[in-house]
Amino acid sequence: MQTDLVCPSCEDLAMGGQTHPICKKRFGLDGLWSLGIYQDPLRSAIQKLKYKGITELADILIDITLEYWVKYQPFVLDQIKKDQGVDWVVVPVPLYWWRVNSRGFNQSSLIGQSLSKKLGLDYSEALKRTRYTKSQVKLKEKDRRKNIFDAFAISPDYTLHPKPYVLLIDDVWTTGSTLRECCYVLKKNGAKKVWALTLAR
Ligand SMILES: [Zn+2]
């Protein structure tokens, strides 16, 4: 299941998943951590969580992620610990309310809550969707960016100010357009660092 970590900008290998210095953008992601490649058995576990509602899988997959980090990527946990004074906050990529209602839950929220509990970090649904967007699954990369543009905002009852470091959670990294767009909104609103964390890519 283990995978090498890549830079969220150019997607070439990157030490610890950190964005290469030359790939850094002002409102861009600082890094990307993924548990594995989107293939079985990880793919079927994510699909069971998402579409069959086997929500216990969120906890199980986060346990595996943490075990894996301790063993192969201690750098990841060190980063979070080192900056503990700054307070990392776990923020899930939101679903549009209509999709939450039809599915009954947001898989990214479940993953984020599990991670925050296990690492003792704060959890916040700081982002909201401002409009409905088509599923990204069948879209080409260019259309994905267009589809997701301006689709997120900071939730009105949340201020980012005291929590400038964000672990942004989604189930799968495909082209990264959703996570990049969410990061842009978070950084525009005061986040100092944003790392994307996904189960698969
Ligand atoms: Zn890069």
Residues whose N, C-alpha, C, O or C-beta is under 5 A from the ligand:
A	BS01	ZN	C7 S9 C10 E11 H20 C23
